[in-house]
Amino acid sequence: MKPSECIAILDFGSQYSHLIARRVRENHVYSEIFPPAVEPQQLRDAGARGIILSGGPSSVYQPGAPRCDPAIFELDIPVLGICYGMQLACLLLGGDVKPGAAREFGRVRVNVTRPEGVLAHLAGETTVWMSHGDVVTHAGEQFISLASTPNSPVAAVRHVSRPVFGVQFHPEVTHTPRGDQIIRNFVYEICGCAGDWKVGSVIDSTIDDIRRQVGPNARVICGLSGGVDSSVVAALIHRAIGDRLICIFVDNGVLRRNESELVAATFRDHFGMQLRIADASQRFLAALAGVTDPQEKRRIIGREFIEVFREQAARIDGARFLAQGTIYPDVIESGHGPTGHAAVIKSHHNVGGLPEQLGFELVEPLRLLFKDEVRLLGEALGLPEEIVWRHPFPGPGLAVRIMGDVTPRRLEILRAADDAVLEEIKAAGWYRRVAQGFAVLVPTSSVGVMGDDRTFEDQHLIIVRLVETSDFMTADWVHIDPEILSRISTRIINEVPGVNRVAYDISSKPPATIEWQ
């Protein structure tokens, strides 16, 4: 991806950095996250038309707090500091930052005294989302204050002569109602971006990148799962190198019902790709026997996945590359983001997990895209709707949707319950309105009554999880029609032996994750 213009985001450890990137891209301008210490020339080389300094958990005045190179303010490229980013810009350019008399968290009314710069077109008073304990007590002679709150006398600033701006609040979150206007002001009116970047426009450049990386003779193995990410990767690489792509589908025994048949019909029969199906289900289930820890399940599945690929690769002459459907949230959640020190929310077996001795070079053309962008790319590539809009499915499969030991019987129960969930939301016209929907099996004995008998032993709880999200980094539970939930519950209890209780998960992300494990 080599867009003509880019908004560079310097990540100081904020949990919202990915949201800043999303908000910029929603305005049809490419954005990319960089580490705080990035060299100014690297930003210029990346085509940066603007620089955003993210928030962060540190205090700018503490020893060892992350800082950017002050030379970025000499590039004559507009800079917007958000929260910590604003405090850092003010500190580096002559202002003072100290602990506030009171912390500000949540919705706050801000008084816009000068509706200009990034605050152009805003009303005199507006609601914003705050999350900070430090404040800019004195902006210095180089900054003009644009807004204030009772606890933040300097809530937004602009530099008197340089294109440097700052806001103490977070315009990137939905809790700041006019935050999108602030982002648009910066991207278009201040940075002068054209706004001509669209996901589909990266197809040609990505194909060129793939051809350069792979060369004219080497073959690429693609780990095809049937999900949207690996499907789009397969379509991209097949367009780039044709039959030198060999797709391998690993049946690991913890997949959804009839998954192998669907993948074969779609990619081998319809698209004419070279596809090899490796049935390793017994191997995976034997390795998972008795394992209850979710991270250990992921580790085992990742290890066996690699070994199966090693065996398959040995049968393919000239296979030097392994293609994977790694996307931006995978990278961030696995702690492999641009800062290099992000918290590991959960490990992804396709991020940072391939040992050097495997001998492959990775091809990851989606590594800088969010899930909704991957879907748009899939549509531009001509993939069918049922693939492009298919709900995500975790790499470790049903193994991390079964709490506790993974057994053939529990897999059979969960597959049937999961089928009922998906069939009912499709029938009700909710499938596209739900970003991800699935069932979770909790193997706890649950008392119940069926007919005239008391049920208890070997009866399990099924949790239904339906979430809505645009980027899979934050998510909320779906406020779905209770009648649909009623039909789902009735079907599962009536049709799935071993289940006598169904519950609905109404937790958001954060603090929960989308998957249970």
C-alpha positions as CSV (number, residue, x, y, z in Angstrom):
1,M,0.0,0.0,0.0
2,K,1.6,3.2,-1.2
3,P,-1.0,5.9,-1.0
4,S,-0.2,9.4,-2.2
5,E,-1.2,10.9,1.1
6,C,-1.2,9.7,4.6
7,I,-2.1,10.8,8.1
8,A,0.6,9.4,10.4
9,I,-0.5,8.5,14.0
10,L,2.2,8.4,16.6
11,D,1.1,5.9,19.3
12,F,2.0,6.8,22.8
13,G,0.2,3.7,24.3
14,S,-3.4,4.9,24.0
15,Q,-6.1,2.3,23.9
16,Y,-7.8,4.6,21.3
17,S,-5.0,4.8,18.7
18,H,-6.7,2.3,16.4
19,L,-9.9,4.4,16.6
20,I,-8.0,7.5,15.4
21,A,-6.8,5.5,12.4
22,R,-10.3,4.3,11.7
23,R,-11.8,7.8,11.9
24,V,-9.3,9.1,9.5
25,R,-9.8,6.3,7.0
26,E,-13.6,6.8,7.2
27,N,-12.8,10.2,5.6
28,H,-11.2,8.4,2.7
29,V,-7.7,9.3,3.8
30,Y,-5.1,6.6,4.5
31,S,-3.7,6.4,8.0
32,E,-1.0,4.4,9.6
33,I,0.2,4.0,13.2
34,F,3.9,4.7,13.9
35,P,6.0,4.3,17.1
36,P,6.6,7.6,19.1
37,A,10.3,7.7,18.3
38,V,9.8,7.5,14.5
39,E,12.4,9.5,12.5
40,P,10.9,12.7,11.0
41,Q,12.3,11.8,7.6
42,Q,10.4,8.5,7.7
43,L,7.1,10.4,8.1
44,R,8.0,12.5,5.2
45,D,8.9,9.4,3.1
46,A,5.6,7.9,4.0
47,G,3.8,10.8,2.4
48,A,2.5,12.2,5.6
49,R,0.2,15.1,5.1
50,G,-0.6,15.4,8.8
51,I,0.6,13.9,12.1
52,I,-1.6,13.0,15.0
53,L,-0.1,12.5,18.5
54,S,-2.2,10.0,20.4
55,G,-3.2,9.9,24.0
56,G,-1.4,7.7,26.5
57,P,-1.3,6.4,30.1
58,S,1.9,8.3,31.1
59,S,2.5,11.8,32.4
60,V,4.6,13.9,30.1
61,Y,6.7,15.3,32.9
62,Q,7.7,11.9,34.3
63,P,11.2,10.5,33.6
64,G,11.1,7.9,30.8
65,A,7.7,9.1,29.5
66,P,7.5,8.5,25.7
67,R,8.3,11.5,23.6
68,C,8.5,12.2,19.9
69,D,11.4,13.9,18.1
70,P,10.8,17.6,18.5
71,A,12.0,17.9,14.9
72,I,8.5,16.8,13.7
73,F,7.3,20.3,14.5
74,E,9.9,21.6,12.0
75,L,8.6,19.6,9.1
76,D,5.9,22.1,8.2
77,I,3.4,19.2,8.4
78,P,0.2,19.9,10.4
79,V,0.2,18.2,13.9
80,L,-2.8,17.5,16.1
81,G,-2.2,16.4,19.6
82,I,-4.9,14.4,21.4
83,C,-4.9,14.3,25.3
84,Y,-1.3,13.2,26.1
85,G,-0.4,14.3,22.6
86,M,-1.6,17.9,23.2
87,Q,0.2,18.0,26.6
88,L,3.4,16.8,24.9
89,A,3.2,19.3,22.1
90,C,2.7,22.1,24.6
91,L,5.5,21.0,26.8
92,L,8.0,20.6,24.0
93,L,7.0,24.1,22.6
94,G,7.2,26.0,25.8
95,G,4.1,25.2,27.9
96,D,3.6,23.8,31.4
97,V,1.8,20.5,32.3
98,K,1.0,19.5,35.8
99,P,-1.4,17.3,37.7
100,G,-4.9,18.7,37.6
101,A,-6.9,19.8,40.7
102,A,-9.4,17.2,39.7
103,R,-9.4,14.4,37.1
104,E,-11.8,14.5,34.2
105,F,-13.2,11.2,33.0
106,G,-16.3,10.7,30.9
107,R,-18.6,13.2,29.2
108,V,-17.8,16.9,29.9
109,R,-19.2,20.1,28.6
110,V,-16.5,22.2,27.0
111,N,-16.7,25.9,26.3
112,V,-15.4,26.7,22.8
113,T,-14.1,30.3,23.1
114,R,-12.6,30.4,19.6
115,P,-14.3,28.1,17.0
116,E,-11.4,28.0,14.6
117,G,-8.8,25.5,13.4
118,V,-9.8,22.0,14.4
119,L,-12.7,23.4,16.3
120,A,-14.2,25.2,13.3
121,H,-18.0,24.8,12.8
122,L,-18.5,23.8,16.4
123,A,-21.1,25.4,18.7
124,G,-20.0,27.6,21.7
125,E,-20.7,24.7,24.1
126,T,-20.4,21.1,23.2
127,T,-20.0,17.7,24.8
128,V,-16.7,15.8,24.7
129,W,-15.2,12.7,26.2
130,M,-12.4,13.3,28.7
131,S,-9.9,10.8,30.1
132,H,-7.0,12.6,31.9
133,G,-5.5,13.6,35.2
134,D,-2.9,16.1,34.0
135,V,-3.7,19.5,32.5
136,V,-1.9,22.2,30.5
137,T,-1.7,24.9,33.1
138,H,0.1,27.4,30.9
139,A,0.2,27.0,27.1
140,G,3.1,29.4,26.7
141,E,3.5,32.4,24.5
142,Q,3.4,30.1,21.4
143,F,-0.1,28.8,21.8
144,I,-3.6,30.3,21.8
145,S,-6.3,28.7,23.9
146,L,-9.4,27.7,22.0
147,A,-11.5,26.1,24.6
148,S,-11.8,25.4,28.3
149,T,-13.7,23.4,31.0
150,P,-13.9,24.2,34.7
151,N,-11.1,21.7,35.4
152,S,-9.1,22.2,32.2
153,P,-8.4,25.9,31.6
154,V,-6.7,25.0,28.4
155,A,-8.8,22.3,26.7
156,A,-7.8,23.0,23.1
157,V,-5.0,25.1,21.5
158,R,-3.5,26.3,18.3
159,H,0.1,27.5,17.7
160,V,0.5,31.1,16.7
161,S,2.7,30.5,13.7
162,R,3.0,26.7,13.1
163,P,0.2,24.3,12.0
164,V,0.1,22.7,15.4
165,F,-3.2,22.0,17.2
166,G,-4.2,20.2,20.3
167,V,-7.4,19.0,22.1
168,Q,-7.4,17.7,25.7
169,F,-10.4,15.5,24.9
170,H,-10.9,12.5,22.6
171,P,-12.6,13.3,19.3
172,E,-12.0,9.8,18.0
173,V,-14.6,8.2,20.3
174,T,-18.3,8.1,19.6
175,H,-18.9,9.7,23.0
176,T,-17.7,13.0,21.6
177,P,-20.7,13.8,19.3
178,R,-18.9,16.3,17.1
179,G,-15.6,14.5,17.1
180,D,-16.0,13.5,13.5
181,Q,-16.2,17.2,12.6
182,I,-12.9,17.8,14.4
183,I,-11.2,15.0,12.5
184,R,-12.6,16.3,9.2
185,N,-11.4,19.8,10.0
186,F,-7.9,18.5,10.6
187,V,-7.8,16.1,7.6
188,Y,-9.3,18.4,5.0
189,E,-9.2,22.0,6.0
190,I,-5.8,22.0,7.8
191,C,-3.9,19.2,6.1
192,G,-5.5,19.8,2.7
193,C,-6.0,16.1,1.9
194,A,-7.9,15.2,-1.3
195,G,-9.8,12.3,0.3
196,D,-9.4,10.0,-2.7
197,W,-8.2,6.8,-0.8
198,K,-10.6,3.9,-1.0
199,V,-9.9,0.3,-0.1
200,G,-10.5,-0.9,-3.6
201,S,-7.8,1.4,-4.9
202,V,-5.1,-0.6,-3.1
203,I,-5.7,-3.7,-5.2
204,D,-3.3,-2.9,-8.0
205,S,-0.5,-1.7,-5.7
206,T,-1.0,-4.7,-3.4
207,I,-0.8,-7.1,-6.3
208,D,2.4,-5.4,-7.5
209,D,3.8,-5.7,-4.0
210,I,3.0,-9.5,-3.9
211,R,4.6,-10.0,-7.3
212,R,7.8,-8.2,-6.2
213,Q,8.0,-10.1,-3.0
214,V,7.3,-13.6,-4.5
215,G,9.2,-13.2,-7.7
216,P,8.5,-14.9,-11.0
217,N,8.9,-18.6,-10.0
218,A,8.2,-19.2,-6.3
219,R,5.0,-20.8,-5.1
220,V,2.9,-19.5,-2.2
221,I,1.0,-21.6,0.3
222,C,-2.2,-19.9,1.6
223,G,-3.7,-21.1,4.9
224,L,-7.3,-21.0,3.8
225,S,-9.9,-21.1,6.5
226,G,-13.0,-20.1,4.6
227,G,-13.3,-16.9,6.6
228,V,-13.3,-13.5,4.9
229,D,-9.7,-12.6,5.8
230,S,-8.0,-15.7,4.3
231,S,-10.5,-15.7,1.4
232,V,-9.6,-12.2,0.4
233,V,-5.9,-13.0,0.8
234,A,-6.4,-16.0,-1.5
235,A,-8.2,-13.9,-4.1
236,L,-5.5,-11.2,-4.1
237,I,-2.6,-13.6,-4.4
238,H,-4.4,-15.8,-7.0
239,R,-4.9,-12.6,-9.1
240,A,-1.2,-11.8,-8.7
241,I,0.4,-15.2,-9.4
242,G,-2.3,-17.5,-10.6
243,D,-1.7,-21.3,-10.2
244,R,1.5,-20.7,-8.3
245,L,-0.8,-20.2,-5.3
246,I,-1.6,-23.5,-3.5
247,C,-4.4,-23.2,-0.9
248,I,-4.3,-25.6,2.1
249,F,-7.4,-26.1,4.2
250,V,-6.6,-27.8,7.5
251,D,-9.6,-29.6,9.1
252,N,-8.5,-29.3,12.7
253,G,-11.6,-31.0,14.1
254,V,-12.9,-27.8,15.9
255,L,-14.6,-26.2,12.9
256,R,-18.2,-25.3,12.2
257,R,-20.5,-27.9,10.6
258,N,-19.8,-28.8,7.0
259,E,-16.9,-26.4,6.8
260,S,-14.7,-28.5,4.5
261,E,-17.5,-29.0,2.0
262,L,-18.2,-25.3,1.8
263,V,-14.5,-24.4,1.3
264,A,-14.1,-27.0,-1.4
265,A,-17.2,-25.9,-3.3
266,T,-16.3,-22.2,-3.2
267,F,-12.6,-22.1,-3.9
268,R,-11.8,-25.3,-5.8
269,D,-15.1,-25.7,-7.8
270,H,-16.1,-22.1,-8.3
271,F,-12.9,-20.1,-8.4
272,G,-10.7,-22.9,-9.8
273,M,-7.9,-22.5,-7.3
274,Q,-5.5,-25.2,-6.4
275,L,-6.8,-26.5,-3.0
276,R,-5.6,-29.3,-0.8
277,I,-7.6,-30.4,2.2
278,A,-5.6,-31.9,5.1
279,D,-7.8,-33.8,7.5
280,A,-5.9,-33.6,10.7
281,S,-9.0,-33.6,13.0
282,Q,-7.9,-36.6,15.1
283,R,-4.4,-35.2,15.5
284,F,-5.7,-31.9,16.9
285,L,-8.3,-33.5,19.2
286,A,-5.7,-35.9,20.6
287,A,-3.4,-33.0,21.4
288,L,-6.2,-31.0,23.0
289,A,-7.5,-33.9,25.2
290,G,-7.7,-32.8,28.8
291,V,-6.5,-29.2,28.1
292,T,-8.7,-26.5,29.7
293,D,-6.6,-23.4,29.7
294,P,-7.5,-21.2,26.6
295,Q,-4.0,-19.9,26.0
296,E,-2.7,-23.5,26.1
297,K,-5.4,-24.5,23.6
298,R,-4.3,-21.7,21.3
299,R,-0.6,-22.7,21.7
300,I,-1.4,-26.3,20.9
301,I,-3.5,-25.5,17.9
302,G,-0.9,-23.1,16.6
303,R,1.8,-25.7,17.0
304,E,-0.1,-28.4,15.3
305,F,-1.2,-26.0,12.5
306,I,2.5,-25.2,11.9
307,E,3.4,-28.9,11.8
308,V,0.6,-29.8,9.4
309,F,1.8,-27.0,7.1
310,R,5.3,-28.2,7.3
311,E,4.2,-31.7,6.2
312,Q,2.1,-30.2,3.4
313,A,4.8,-27.9,2.2
314,A,7.3,-30.7,1.9
315,R,5.1,-32.1,-0.9
316,I,5.0,-28.8,-2.9
317,D,8.1,-27.9,-5.0
318,G,9.2,-24.3,-4.9
319,A,7.0,-23.3,-1.9
320,R,8.9,-20.5,-0.2
321,F,6.1,-18.2,1.0
322,L,3.2,-18.6,3.4
323,A,0.2,-16.3,3.0
324,Q,-1.9,-15.4,6.0
325,G,-5.0,-13.3,6.6
326,T,-3.5,-11.3,9.4
327,I,-5.4,-8.0,9.9
328,Y,-4.6,-4.9,11.9
329,P,-6.7,-5.8,15.0
330,D,-4.8,-9.2,15.2
331,V,-1.5,-7.4,15.2
332,I,-2.6,-4.9,17.8
333,E,-4.2,-7.4,20.2
334,S,-1.2,-9.7,20.0
335,G,1.1,-7.0,21.2
336,H,2.9,-6.7,17.8
337,G,1.7,-3.1,17.1
338,P,3.9,-0.3,16.0
339,T,5.0,0.7,19.6
340,G,6.3,-2.8,20.2
341,H,5.1,-2.8,23.8
342,A,1.3,-3.0,23.5
343,A,-0.5,-5.2,26.0
344,V,-1.3,-8.7,24.8
345,I,-5.1,-9.0,24.9
346,K,-5.1,-12.5,23.4
347,S,-2.6,-14.4,21.3
348,H,-3.4,-15.1,17.6
349,H,-1.7,-18.2,16.2
350,N,-1.1,-16.4,12.9
351,V,0.7,-13.4,14.5
352,G,4.3,-13.8,15.5
353,G,3.9,-17.5,16.0
354,L,5.7,-19.1,13.1
355,P,9.1,-20.4,14.1
356,E,12.1,-19.5,11.9
357,Q,12.8,-23.2,11.2
358,L,9.6,-23.4,9.2
359,G,11.5,-21.8,6.4
360,F,8.7,-19.6,5.0
361,E,8.6,-15.9,4.3
362,L,5.3,-14.5,5.3
363,V,3.0,-12.7,2.8
364,E,0.4,-10.7,4.7
365,P,-1.3,-8.2,2.4
366,L,-4.1,-7.3,4.8
367,R,-1.9,-6.6,7.8
368,L,-2.8,-2.9,7.8
369,L,-6.5,-3.2,7.2
370,F,-9.4,-3.3,9.5
371,K,-12.2,-6.0,9.2
372,D,-14.7,-3.7,7.5
373,E,-12.0,-2.6,5.0
374,V,-11.2,-6.3,4.2
375,R,-14.9,-6.8,3.4
376,L,-14.9,-3.9,1.0
377,L,-11.7,-5.2,-0.6
378,G,-13.4,-8.6,-1.0
379,E,-16.4,-7.0,-2.8
380,A,-14.0,-5.1,-5.1
381,L,-12.3,-8.5,-5.9
382,G,-15.6,-10.0,-6.8
383,L,-15.9,-12.5,-4.0
384,P,-19.5,-13.7,-3.3
385,E,-21.6,-12.0,-0.6
386,E,-21.8,-15.2,1.5
387,I,-18.0,-15.2,1.8
388,V,-17.4,-11.4,2.1
389,W,-20.0,-10.9,4.8
390,R,-19.5,-14.2,6.7
391,H,-19.1,-13.7,10.4
392,P,-15.5,-14.1,11.7
393,F,-14.4,-17.4,13.2
394,P,-11.4,-17.7,15.5
395,G,-8.3,-19.6,14.4
396,P,-8.6,-22.0,17.3
397,G,-12.2,-22.6,16.3
398,L,-14.7,-24.1,18.7
399,A,-11.9,-25.0,21.1
400,V,-12.0,-21.5,22.6
401,R,-15.8,-21.5,22.6
402,I,-16.0,-24.6,24.8
403,M,-15.1,-23.7,28.4
404,G,-13.0,-26.5,29.7
405,D,-12.1,-29.8,28.0
406,V,-12.7,-30.2,24.3
407,T,-14.5,-33.5,23.6
408,P,-16.2,-34.9,20.5
409,R,-19.6,-34.8,22.3
410,R,-19.2,-31.2,23.4
411,L,-18.2,-30.3,19.8
412,E,-21.3,-32.0,18.5
413,I,-23.5,-30.0,21.0
414,L,-21.8,-26.7,20.2
415,R,-22.0,-27.2,16.4
416,A,-25.7,-27.8,16.6
417,A,-26.3,-24.9,18.9
418,D,-24.2,-22.6,16.7
419,D,-26.1,-23.6,13.6
420,A,-29.4,-22.7,15.3
421,V,-28.1,-19.3,16.3
422,L,-26.9,-18.4,12.7
423,E,-30.0,-19.9,11.0
424,E,-32.4,-17.9,13.2
425,I,-30.6,-14.5,12.8
426,K,-30.4,-15.1,9.0
427,A,-34.1,-16.0,8.8
428,A,-35.0,-12.9,10.8
429,G,-32.9,-10.6,8.5
430,W,-30.4,-9.8,11.2
431,Y,-27.3,-11.5,9.9
432,R,-25.8,-8.4,8.2
433,R,-26.8,-6.3,11.2
434,V,-24.8,-8.5,13.5
435,A,-21.0,-8.2,13.2
436,Q,-20.4,-11.6,14.9
437,G,-22.8,-14.1,16.3
438,F,-22.1,-17.5,17.9
439,A,-22.8,-19.9,20.7
440,V,-20.5,-20.8,23.6
441,L,-20.7,-24.0,25.6
442,V,-20.4,-23.9,29.4
443,P,-20.1,-27.5,30.6
444,T,-21.7,-27.0,34.0
445,S,-24.5,-29.2,35.2
446,S,-27.7,-27.1,35.1
447,V,-30.9,-28.2,36.8
448,G,-34.0,-28.2,34.6
449,V,-37.3,-29.9,33.9
450,M,-38.1,-31.7,30.6
451,G,-41.5,-33.3,30.4
452,D,-42.1,-34.7,33.9
453,D,-38.5,-35.4,34.6
454,R,-35.9,-33.4,36.4
455,T,-32.7,-32.9,34.3
456,F,-29.3,-32.2,35.9
457,E,-26.5,-34.6,35.1
458,D,-24.8,-34.0,31.7
459,Q,-26.9,-30.9,31.0
460,H,-25.0,-27.9,29.8
461,L,-25.5,-24.1,29.5
462,I,-25.3,-22.4,26.1
463,I,-24.4,-18.7,25.9
464,V,-25.5,-16.8,22.9
465,R,-23.1,-13.9,21.9
466,L,-24.2,-11.3,19.3
467,V,-22.1,-8.2,18.9
468,E,-22.1,-5.1,16.7
469,T,-18.9,-3.3,15.8
470,S,-17.2,-1.5,12.8
471,D,-13.6,-2.4,13.6
472,F,-13.7,-5.3,16.1
473,M,-11.5,-3.3,18.4
474,T,-14.5,-2.1,20.4
475,A,-18.0,-3.7,20.3
476,D,-21.4,-3.6,21.9
477,W,-23.9,-6.4,22.4
478,V,-26.8,-6.4,19.9
479,H,-30.1,-5.2,21.2
480,I,-31.9,-7.7,19.1
481,D,-35.7,-8.4,19.1
482,P,-36.4,-10.7,22.2
483,E,-38.7,-12.8,20.0
484,I,-35.6,-13.9,17.9
485,L,-33.8,-14.8,21.1
486,S,-36.8,-16.8,22.2
487,R,-36.8,-18.7,18.9
488,I,-33.0,-19.4,19.3
489,S,-33.5,-20.6,22.8
490,T,-36.4,-22.8,22.0
491,R,-34.6,-24.4,19.0
492,I,-31.4,-25.1,21.0
493,I,-33.3,-26.6,24.0
494,N,-35.6,-28.7,21.8
495,E,-33.1,-29.8,19.2
496,V,-29.8,-30.2,21.0
497,P,-29.5,-33.1,23.4
498,G,-27.5,-32.1,26.5
499,V,-28.7,-28.5,26.8
500,N,-31.4,-27.3,29.1
501,R,-30.5,-23.7,29.6
502,V,-29.7,-20.8,27.2
503,A,-28.4,-17.3,28.2
504,Y,-27.6,-14.1,26.3
505,D,-24.3,-12.3,26.8
506,I,-24.9,-8.5,27.2
507,S,-21.3,-7.5,27.9
508,S,-19.4,-5.0,25.7
509,K,-15.8,-4.8,24.5
510,P,-14.1,-3.4,26.6
511,P,-14.1,-4.6,29.3
512,A,-15.0,-8.0,27.8
513,T,-13.5,-9.4,24.5
514,I,-15.8,-10.6,21.7
515,E,-14.7,-14.2,22.1
516,W,-15.1,-15.7,25.5
517,Q,-11.5,-17.0,25.6
